[in-house]
Amino acid sequence: MPFAFTRPVRIRIFLTGTLIALWMLPAQAQKTDAFELPVLNDIKLEGYAGGKIEGCIVNDVLKTDAGYLVRPFTVRNEKNLWQSEFWGKWITSAIDAYNYTKDNRLLKAIQKGVEGLIATQTPDGYIGNYAPQYRLQQWDIWGMKYCLLGLLGYYNCTKDNRSLAAAKKLADYVISAVYASGKPFNEMGNHRGMAAASILEPVVLLYNITHQASYLKFADFIVASWSNPNASELIKKGLQQIPVGDRFPTPAVWYGPMNGRKAYEMMSCYEGLMELYRVEKRPEYLEAIVNTAESIRKDEIFVTGSGSSMESWINGAKIQATPLRHSNETCVTATWMKLCLQLLRTTGDAKWANEIERTFYNALLGAMMPDGHTWNKYTDLRGVKYLGENQCGMDINCCIANGPRGLMVLPKEAFMINAAGIAVNFYGTASATLSVGQNKVTLNTVTEYPKNGAVTIIVNPGKPLDFNLQLRIPEWSAHTNISINGVAVDNAVPGKYTAIKRTWKQGDIVKLQFQMDVRQYFVPGDSTRYCLQYGPLVLASDKRFQETPFYNYYRPAADKGKIPYEIVADSTANVFLKMKIPFLKEIIGGGYEKEYLTLTDFASAGNTWDAASAYLTWFSIPKDPSKDK
C-alpha cells in the first residue's frame, strides 16, 4: 500500500505587512498512520497461534506475583542493576492480555501491581530502585521508562486518575532531575545513552494524554541529545543509511556505556521516535526509522526472524549459520516485533506484517516453553534450548519478562483498519468484529494455516457495505489464488496487499490458496550453507526424529525444481508440524544415495529443552575446491 506523508494544513494571514503561518490543526488531530490498531477485545485468535497466546497468559502472565516485582522499589539501594524493568514489562503484557481477554483475574492482578507500585512513590515523585546518590545512572532512567509505560497503560485501560497522577509526578521528577544535573543526557545511561533515551516513548505518550508542553519539550531535548559527543546519533546515522552493525567500533567494554550497537535499546529508542513523529510530523524522523529498520531486516535478521549476538547488531545475517555466542536474545525478538508493528501501522507496508509473521512462528515461539510458562534467553539456530540465568538477585530475567510482550503483538496486527476498509494480516483461525465507518463487520477465518495454504474468510457486514478488504500476500507465496464466492480474483502480488473493493454482503466467502512449497534458503553469499522453509515456517532437524543430519552432508532431492514433501501425522507432544523430505546423501568416494529425513518446524524442534531434542537448522554442502575458478 503506498504511503504519502501527511502535510500540515496551513493558512496565511497578512498582518501589518508580515506573512504569518498558522498551524490550523493541532498535531494530535492530523493523521499520520496508514492503519489504526483494533480494539483488542474485538479480536480472537484461535488454533495453534491462539493456543500459544492463551497458554502464556494462563501459565505465565496470570501466575506472576505482582507483589514480588514491586519489592525492589521498596528497598531503593541499587546502584547499577535493572530490577525495575521487570514490573513494567510484566504489567504492560498483562494490560494487553486483559484488553484482549477481559479476564477479571488479570485486572485484579494488574490493580494489585499498580497500587503496590504507586505506594512506593517518594514525595519528590521518584519511583525506582536506586539509592539517592546513584539516581539517573546506569539503568535507573530505563527502569523509570518501564514504570511510566505501565502506569500509562493502566490509565488508558481503566481511566484511573491515580495512575495518571503518579505518572505525571514521576515524569516531572525525571525532567527536573535531568535538567538540574547539568550533565549530558547521553551520559546518564548505558550504550551511548540509548538506555536512558528510550524514556522518549512514554514521555510522548504522556504528552498525548495531557497536552502539557513540558513533556514535548523534554522529548525534543532527548532527541537533541543523540547528537552530543559520543552519543548514539540515531537520526544522523539513520538518515545516512549506515548499517546498524557498522555504526560504532567494537567497544572496550561490551556491556558498557560506549556500545552503540546494543540491539534492544536501539530499537526501543526508535519506537519512541515513531511516537514523536506522530506528534511533530517531521519527515526525517520517519526516514531515519525506516532506513534503520531496513538495515536490521537486511543485515541482521536471521532466517527465523530475530537477530543479534551478545545482544548487539553484528551484521549477523551473513554469518548466521556460524555458531554465534548468545544469539537471538528474546528481548531483541519481542522488540523487533514491536518495532515492526509501529512501522506497519505508520507506513502500511505489508513487509512489516510479513516480518511479524516470520518472527512469531519461528524465533518467538521457539523461545517459549511449549505450555507458555517461561522463556529462554537466547535461541540459537542449533543446539539445545535452555533457560537463561536469574538476574539482579531475583527469580526472573529480562527475557522471561519480555517474551509475553512479543506474543501480544499478534492480536494487534492480525486485523487493522483504515479509511478504505479492513486489512487482514493474520491467516490463522480467528474472528474479528471491526468498525468500518459507523458500521460493524465480522470476519471469521477458517484454516489449518500454516500447515497448509488454504484459507477461508467469511465476511459478515451488518448490512451490504462498500469497503476495501486488503489481503496481505506473503512474500514467499510465488502464486496465490483468490476467489470471492467462487469467482477468481487475479491481482495478487507477493509481499503486497491485494485490495478488493466491492459491496460486501452477509456470508460472502473469500478463499485464498497460498503456494506452500518447501524452499531452499542459502546464507547470503554462501552457497554451502542452507536451510529449508515451508510457508512462514523454518524447518529443523530434531534428534528425536533424525540423528544423521548432525554429521552427514545432504542436499534436497528436487524433482523438476520442486522439493517433494509429505506432512506426517504424529502424536509426539508439542510438535506442530512434522514433515518427511527426500535428500541426497553424499557417499564417500563419490555419488549420492537418497534418504528421507524427518524435519519439524523450528519452534517445535528442541522443545524437550534437553539433549534428547538437540536440533539443527543449517545443512551443509561440502565445498569442492576443484570447482573454484
ZAMARGU-4260 file (C-alpha; in steps of 0.2 Angstrom, whole numbers, plus 5000, padded with zeros to 4 digits):
<rodrens>
0) 5000/5000/5000 | 5008/5017/4995 | 5011/5029/5009 | 5012/5048/5007 | 5017/5060/5021
5) 5003/5070/5028 | 5007/5088/5026 | 5002/5100/5040 | 4987/5111/5035 | 4991/5130/5035
10) 4983/5146/5031 | 4992/5163/5028 | 4987/5179/5035 | 4994/5196/5031 | 4996/5207/5047
15) 5005/5224/5045 | 5014/5218/5030 | 5021/5202/5039 | 5017/5184/5032 | 5012/5173/5047
20) 5009/5155/5045 | 4997/5147/5057 | 4995/5129/5060 | 4977/5125/5058 | 4976/5108/5066
25) 4983/5103/5082 | 4996/5089/5080 | 4986/5076/5088 | 4972/5079/5075 | 4982/5076/5060
30) 4983/5058/5053 | 5000/5050/5050 | 4996/5032/5051 | 4991/5021/5037 | 4982/5009/5049
35) 4973/5010/5065 | 4975/4997/5079 | 4959/4987/5083 | 4950/4986/5099 | 4959/4971/5106
40) 4944/4963/5114 | 4936/4963/5096 | 4950/4951/5090 | 4950/4932/5095 | 4964/4921/5088
45) 4961/4903/5089 | 4970/4887/5083 | 4989/4885/5085 | 4993/4903/5087 | 4979/4907/5098
50) 4983/4892/5109 | 5000/4898/5112 | 4994/4915/5117 | 4982/4908/5129 | 4995/4896/5137
55) 5006/4911/5140 | 4993/4921/5148 | 4986/4907/5159 | 5003/4899/5164 | 5014/4914/5164
60) 5006/4931/5165 | 4992/4926/5177 | 5004/4917/5188 | 5016/4931/5190 | 5017/4938/5208
65) 5015/4957/5206 | 5020/4960/5224 | 5036/4951/5221 | 5040/4963/5207 | 5036/4978/5217
70) 5048/4973/5231 | 5064/4981/5224 | 5055/4998/5223 | 5053/4997/5242 | 5071/4995/5246
75) 5079/5008/5234 | 5098/5003/5237 | 5103/4999/5220 | 5117/5007/5211 | 5119/4998/5194
80) 5106/4984/5191 | 5089/4984/5182 | 5076/4975/5194 | 5064/4990/5190 | 5061/4984/5172
85) 5053/4968/5177 | 5037/4976/5184 | 5035/4987/5169 | 5037/4973/5156 | 5025/4961/5166
90) 5012/4974/5168 | 5012/4980/5150 | 5009/4962/5144 | 4996/4959/5157 | 4987/4975/5152
95) 4987/4969/5134 | 4981/4952/5139 | 4967/4960/5149 | 4962/4971/5135 | 4962/4955/5124
100) 4953/4943/5135 | 4943/4955/5148 | 4948/4941/5161 | 4944/4949/5178 | 4958/4939/5186
105) 4970/4949/5176 | 4963/4965/5180 | 4964/4961/5199 | 4982/4956/5197 | 4986/4972/5187
110) 4977/4983/5200 | 4987/4975/5214 | 5003/4978/5204 | 4999/4996/5201 | 4993/5000/5218
115) 5009/4992/5225 | 5020/5002/5214 | 5011/5019/5217 | 5013/5016/5236 | 5032/5016/5234
120) 5032/5034/5226 | 5043/5046/5236 | 5037/5063/5240 | 5048/5070/5226 | 5040/5059/5213
125) 5053/5046/5211 | 5048/5028/5208 | 5063/5016/5206 | 5075/5005/5215 | 5091/5016/5215
130) 5099/5024/5231 | 5098/5043/5230 | 5117/5045/5226 | 5116/5034/5211 | 5100/5040/5203
135) 5100/5044/5185 | 5114/5032/5182 | 5116/5015/5174 | 5098/5008/5172 | 5089/5020/5183
140) 5080/5030/5169 | 5077/5014/5159 | 5068/5007/5174 | 5058/5023/5176 | 5053/5022/5157
145) 5045/5005/5161 | 5036/5012/5176 | 5029/5026/5165 | 5023/5013/5152 | 5014/5003/5165
150) 5006/5017/5173 | 5000/5025/5157 | 4994/5008/5150 | 4984/5006/5166 | 4977/5023/5164
155) 4972/5020/5146 | 4964/5004/5151 | 4954/5010/5166 | 4955/5029/5166 | 4960/5028/5184
160) 4967/5046/5188 | 4978/5039/5202 | 4989/5031/5189 | 4990/5046/5178 | 4994/5057/5193
165) 5008/5045/5198 | 5015/5045/5180 | 5015/5064/5179 | 5023/5066/5196 | 5037/5053/5190
170) 5039/5061/5173 | 5041/5078/5182 | 5054/5071/5194 | 5064/5064/5179 | 5063/5080/5169
175) 5068/5092/5184 | 5082/5080/5190 | 5089/5078/5172 | 5089/5097/5169 | 5096/5101/5187
180) 5110/5089/5184 | 5118/5099/5170 | 5125/5083/5164 | 5124/5077/5146 | 5109/5066/5144
185) 5118/5053/5134 | 5130/5050/5149 | 5115/5046/5161 | 5113/5028/5154 | 5122/5014/5146
190) 5125/5011/5127 | 5129/5029/5122 | 5114/5035/5131 | 5101/5024/5122 | 5095/5015/5138
195) 5090/5032/5146 | 5084/5039/5129 | 5071/5026/5127 | 5061/5035/5140 | 5056/5045/5125
200) 5041/5034/5121 | 5031/5036/5137 | 5036/5054/5138 | 5027/5057/5121 | 5013/5046/5126
205) 5010/5056/5142 | 5010/5072/5131 | 4997/5064/5120 | 4986/5062/5136 | 4990/5079/5145
210) 4995/5091/5131 | 5007/5098/5143 | 5021/5107/5134 | 5035/5102/5146 | 5033/5084/5141
215) 5035/5088/5122 | 5050/5100/5126 | 5058/5086/5136 | 5055/5074/5121 | 5064/5086/5110
220) 5078/5088/5122 | 5081/5069/5122 | 5081/5068/5103 | 5093/5083/5103 | 5105/5073/5115
225) 5108/5060/5102 | 5119/5072/5093 | 5130/5075/5108 | 5148/5070/5108 | 5149/5051/5110
230) 5130/5049/5109 | 5120/5037/5098 | 5117/5048/5083 | 5101/5038/5080 | 5094/5051/5067
235) 5110/5056/5059 | 5116/5038/5056 | 5099/5033/5051 | 5097/5046/5038 | 5115/5042/5032
240) 5109/5023/5030 | 5123/5017/5040 | 5121/4999/5043 | 5117/4996/5062 | 5131/4984/5064
245) 5143/4997/5057 | 5138/5012/5067 | 5152/5011/5080 | 5168/5001/5083 | 5169/4987/5095
250) 5169/4995/5112 | 5182/4991/5125 | 5168/4986/5137 | 5155/4977/5128 | 5141/4979/5141
255) 5145/4997/5144 | 5142/5015/5140 | 5151/5015/5123 | 5142/5000/5114 | 5131/5009/5102
260) 5126/4993/5093 | 5115/4986/5108 | 5100/4980/5098 | 5086/4980/5111 | 5090/4998/5117
265) 5092/5005/5100 | 5075/4998/5094 | 5067/5005/5110 | 5073/5022/5105 | 5066/5021/5088
270) 5049/5016/5095 | 5049/5032/5105 | 5055/5042/5089 | 5040/5035/5080 | 5028/5041/5094
275) 5036/5058/5092 | 5035/5058/5073 | 5016/5055/5075 | 5015/5072/5085 | 5028/5083/5076
280) 5026/5076/5058 | 5045/5078/5054 | 5048/5068/5039 | 5067/5065/5044 | 5061/5055/5059
285) 5051/5043/5049 | 5065/5042/5036 | 5078/5038/5050 | 5067/5024/5057 | 5063/5016/5041
290) 5081/5016/5035 | 5086/5009/5051 | 5073/4995/5051 | 5078/4991/5033 | 5096/4989/5039
295) 5090/4977/5053 | 5079/4967/5041 | 5093/4966/5028 | 5109/4965/5038 | 5104/4957/5054
300) 5088/4947/5055 | 5091/4928/5054 | 5080/4917/5044 | 5070/4913/5060 | 5065/4932/5061
305) 5077/4938/5075 | 5095/4943/5076 | 5109/4949/5087 | 5124/4941/5095 | 5129/4946/5113
310) 5113/4956/5112 | 5121/4968/5099 | 5120/4970/5080 | 5135/4962/5071 | 5130/4961/5053
315) 5123/4944/5058 | 5113/4939/5043 | 5128/4934/5033 | 5136/4924/5047 | 5120/4917/5054
320) 5125/4899/5050 | 5141/4901/5061 | 5138/4896/5079 | 5136/4914/5087 | 5138/4917/5106
325) 5122/4922/5114 | 5112/4924/5098 | 5094/4929/5096 | 5090/4937/5113 | 5072/4936/5116
330) 5071/4954/5121 | 5078/4958/5104 | 5064/4946/5096 | 5050/4954/5105 | 5056/4972/5102
335) 5059/4969/5084 | 5041/4963/5083 | 5035/4979/5092 | 5045/4990/5080 | 5038/4981/5065
340) 5021/4984/5072 | 5025/5003/5073 | 5031/5003/5055 | 5016/4993/5049 | 5004/5004/5057
345) 5013/5020/5051 | 5018/5015/5033 | 5005/5002/5028 | 5019/4992/5020 | 5015/4974/5021
350) 5033/4968/5023 | 5032/4973/5041 | 5017/4961/5043 | 5027/4948/5034 | 5042/4951/5047
355) 5030/4949/5062 | 5023/4933/5055 | 5040/4926/5052 | 5047/4931/5069 | 5031/4925/5078
360) 5031/4907/5071 | 5049/4904/5072 | 5060/4914/5084 | 5047/4919/5097 | 5038/4903/5099
365) 5055/4894/5098 | 5060/4904/5113 | 5044/4899/5123 | 5041/4884/5133 | 5028/4874/5125
370) 5015/4877/5138 | 5020/4896/5139 | 5025/4896/5157 | 5043/4903/5154 | 5055/4908/5141
375) 5073/4906/5136 | 5085/4920/5134 | 5094/4915/5118 | 5088/4904/5104 | 5102/4898/5093
380) 5099/4890/5077 | 5107/4874/5083 | 5110/4865/5099 | 5099/4863/5115 | 5086/4875/5122
385) 5089/4881/5140 | 5083/4894/5152 | 5094/4909/5155 | 5101/4915/5171 | 5091/4923/5185
390) 5096/4942/5186 | 5098/4955/5199 | 5095/4943/5213 | 5078/4939/5208 | 5070/4923/5201
395) 5067/4931/5184 | 5077/4939/5169 | 5074/4952/5156 | 5068/4939/5143 | 5056/4930/5154
400) 5048/4947/5157 | 5048/4952/5139 | 5043/4937/5129 | 5024/4939/5133 | 5025/4957/5126
405) 5030/4950/5109 | 5016/4937/5109 | 5003/4951/5112 | 5009/4960/5096 | 5000/4947/5085
410) 4982/4951/5090 | 4986/4970/5087 | 4992/4967/5070 | 4980/4952/5065 | 4967/4964/5058
415) 4969/4983/5056 | 4958/4996/5049 | 4959/5012/5039 | 4948/5024/5029 | 4947/5012/5015
420) 4942/4997/5025 | 4950/4982/5033 | 4967/4974/5032 | 4970/4956/5035 | 4987/4952/5041
425) 4985/4935/5050 | 4979/4919/5042 | 4977/4908/5057 | 4960/4903/5063 | 4952/4919/5070
430) 4937/4930/5072 | 4936/4949/5072 | 4922/4962/5073 | 4928/4978/5066 | 4921/4996/5063
435) 4921/5002/5045 | 4914/5020/5047 | 4898/5018/5058 | 4896/5000/5053 | 4902/4984/5061
440) 4909/4970/5050 | 4913/4952/5057 | 4926/4942/5049 | 4929/4923/5053 | 4944/4914/5046
445) 4944/4895/5045 | 4960/4887/5041 | 4974/4875/5046 | 4987/4888/5040 | 5002/4887/5041
450) 5001/4868/5040 | 4994/4871/5023 | 4990/4886/5012 | 4971/4885/5011 | 4962/4900/5020
455) 4943/4904/5020 | 4937/4921/5026 | 4918/4923/5029 | 4913/4941/5028 | 4898/4947/5038
460) 4893/4965/5037 | 4878/4970/5047 | 4871/4977/5030 | 4878/4977/5012 | 4893/4988/5013
465) 4906/4996/5002 | 4924/4994/5008 | 4941/4988/5003 | 4946/4971/5010 | 4965/4972/5010
470) 4973/4954/5010 | 4991/4953/5014 | 5000/4941/5002 | 5016/4933/5010 | 5032/4937/5001
475) 5036/4918/4999 | 5020/4914/4990 | 5025/4915/4972 | 5007/4912/4966 | 4991/4915/4976
480) 4974/4910/4971 | 4960/4921/4977 | 4941/4919/4974 | 4926/4928/4980 | 4910/4917/4981
485) 4919/4906/4968 | 4924/4920/4956 | 4943/4921/4954 | 4952/4937/4958 | 4969/4938/4949
490) 4979/4953/4955 | 4989/4945/4970 | 5007/4951/4971 | 5019/4943/4983 | 5024/4954/4998
495) 5009/4967/4995 | 4991/4969/4999 | 4978/4964/4987 | 4964/4976/4989 | 4946/4970/4984
500) 4934/4984/4984 | 4916/4979/4982 | 4899/4979/4990 | 4901/4965/5004 | 4886/4956/5009
505) 4882/4944/5023 | 4890/4927/5021 | 4902/4932/5007 | 4916/4919/5006 | 4934/4924/5002
510) 4946/4909/4998 | 4965/4910/4997 | 4977/4897/4992 | 4995/4901/4995 | 5009/4892/4986
515) 5016/4881/5000 | 5032/4875/4993 | 5047/4869/5003 | 5060/4882/4998 | 5079/4881/5000
520) 5087/4896/5008 | 5106/4899/5007 | 5115/4910/5019 | 5118/4927/5009 | 5135/4925/5000
525) 5137/4907/5005 | 5132/4893/4993 | 5137/4879/5005 | 5125/4883/5020 | 5107/4882/5018
530) 5090/4878/5027 | 5073/4874/5022 | 5057/4884/5024 | 5039/4880/5022 | 5027/4894/5021
535) 5032/4906/5035 | 5040/4891/5045 | 5058/4887/5045 | 5061/4868/5046 | 5074/4860/5058
540) 5081/4843/5061 | 5077/4836/5079 | 5087/4822/5087 | 5071/4814/5092 | 5067/4810/5074
545) 5083/4811/5065 | 5101/4810/5070 | 5111/4809/5054 | 5109/4827/5048 | 5121/4832/5063
550) 5136/4823/5054 | 5131/4820/5036 | 5131/4831/5020 | 5114/4832/5011 | 5106/4841/4998
555) 5087/4841/4994 | 5082/4828/4981 | 5072/4841/4970 | 5061/4835/4956 | 5059/4847/4941
560) 5065/4861/4953 | 5052/4857/4966 | 5057/4849/4983 | 5044/4835/4987 | 5037/4833/5005
565) 5025/4823/5015 | 5017/4830/5030 | 5017/4816/5043 | 5003/4813/5056 | 5012/4812/5073
570) 5007/4811/5091 | 5023/4817/5098 | 5019/4830/5112 | 5021/4848/5107 | 5026/4846/5089
575) 5016/4857/5077 | 5022/4851/5060 | 5032/4835/5055 | 5037/4833/5038 | 5047/4820/5028
580) 5058/4826/5014 | 5069/4816/5002 | 5088/4821/5002 | 5103/4815/4993 | 5117/4810/5005
585) 5134/4811/4998 | 5144/4794/4998 | 5162/4794/5002 | 5171/4791/4986 | 5158/4799/4975
590) 5140/4799/4971 | 5124/4801/4981 | 5110/4790/4988 | 5093/4795/4993 | 5087/4796/5011
595) 5072/4803/5019 | 5074/4815/5033 | 5060/4820/5045 | 5060/4838/5050 | 5049/4849/5061
600) 5045/4867/5062 | 5059/4877/5071 | 5048/4881/5086 | 5044/4863/5089 | 5062/4857/5087
605) 5072/4856/5104 | 5056/4858/5114 | 5060/4845/5127 | 5073/4858/5132 | 5087/4845/5135
610) 5099/4835/5124 | 5085/4822/5119 | 5079/4835/5106 | 5095/4843/5101 | 5092/4852/5084
615) 5100/4858/5069 | 5093/4871/5057 | 5108/4873/5044 | 5113/4860/5032 | 5130/4859/5024
620) 5136/4856/5006 | 5154/4852/5006 | 5165/4865/4997 | 5173/4857/4982 | 5189/4867/4978
625) 5191/4859/4961 | 5176/4869/4956 | 5184/4886/4960 | 5188/4897/4946
</rodrens>
